[in-house]
């Protein structure tokens, strides 16, 4: 998969999960993809949410890996 295809697939994954985050007053922004690691920034209500790490791993990371299996990890950059 090319870097462009990976970027497009990660964006598709974020588009899939974004409505759930927005329904709780949050959002997510893609910052970069480097060496199979996706860096994102949780925004809005997600920044102070006590379960944002669970959302990041079980929701965001799982969805991204469904679209781009070569991704190893998703990191929130605060």
VEXTOR-85049 format. One record per residue (C-alpha): residue number from 1; residue in one letter; y, z, x. Coordinates in steps of 0.25 Angstrom, whole numbers, plus 5000, padded with zeros to 4 digits. Layout:
<nodes>
NODE kese nuvex    y    z    x
NODE  NUM     a    Y    Z    X
...
</nodes>
This chain:
<nodes>
NODE kese nuvex    y    z    x
NODE    1     x 5000 5000 5000
NODE    2     x 5014 4996 5006
NODE    3     x 5025 5006 5007
NODE    4     x 5032 4999 4995
NODE    5     x 5020 5000 4986
NODE    6     x 5018 5015 4990
NODE    7     x 5033 5017 4986
NODE    8     x 5031 5009 4973
NODE    9     x 5019 5017 4970
NODE   10     x 5025 5031 4973
NODE   11     x 5037 5027 4964
NODE   12     x 5028 5023 4953
NODE   13     x 5021 5037 4954
NODE   14     x 5034 5044 4954
NODE   15     x 5038 5036 4941
NODE   16     x 5026 5041 4935
NODE   17     x 5028 5056 4938
NODE   18     x 5043 5055 4936
NODE   19     x 5044 5057 4921
NODE   20     x 5036 5070 4922
NODE   21     x 5046 5075 4932
NODE   22     x 5058 5071 4924
NODE   23     x 5052 5077 4911
NODE   24     x 5053 5091 4919
NODE   25     x 5067 5087 4924
NODE   26     x 5063 5083 4938
NODE   27     x 5061 5070 4945
NODE   28     x 5056 5064 4959
NODE   29     x 5062 5055 4969
NODE   30     x 5054 5048 4980
NODE   31     x 5060 5050 4993
NODE   32     x 5050 5043 5003
NODE   33     x 5036 5039 5006
NODE   34     x 5032 5042 5021
NODE   35     x 5018 5042 5027
NODE   36     x 5011 5043 5013
NODE   37     x 5020 5055 5009
NODE   38     x 5030 5053 4997
NODE   39     x 5042 5062 4998
NODE   40     x 5049 5064 4984
NODE   41     x 5060 5073 4979
NODE   42     x 5058 5081 4966
NODE   43     x 5071 5082 4958
NODE   44     x 5077 5089 4946
NODE   45     x 5068 5100 4940
NODE   46     x 5057 5097 4950
NODE   47     x 5064 5102 4962
NODE   48     x 5064 5117 4957
NODE   49     x 5051 5116 4949
NODE   50     x 5040 5126 4953
NODE   51     x 5029 5116 4951
NODE   52     x 5036 5104 4959
NODE   53     x 5025 5104 4970
NODE   54     x 5014 5103 4960
NODE   55     x 5021 5092 4953
NODE   56     x 5023 5085 4966
NODE   57     x 5009 5086 4971
NODE   58     x 5001 5085 4957
NODE   59     x 5011 5075 4950
NODE   60     x 5019 5067 4960
NODE   61     x 5010 5067 4972
NODE   62     x 4997 5064 4963
NODE   63     x 5005 5053 4956
NODE   64     x 5010 5046 4968
NODE   65     x 4996 5046 4975
NODE   66     x 4991 5039 4962
NODE   67     x 5000 5028 4965
NODE   68     x 5000 5028 4980
NODE   69     x 4987 5035 4985
NODE   70     x 4992 5034 5000
NODE   71     x 5002 5044 4997
NODE   72     x 4998 5057 5004
NODE   73     x 5008 5067 4999
NODE   74     x 5021 5069 4991
NODE   75     x 5032 5078 4996
NODE   76     x 5044 5083 4988
NODE   77     x 5056 5083 4997
NODE   78     x 5066 5093 4991
</nodes>
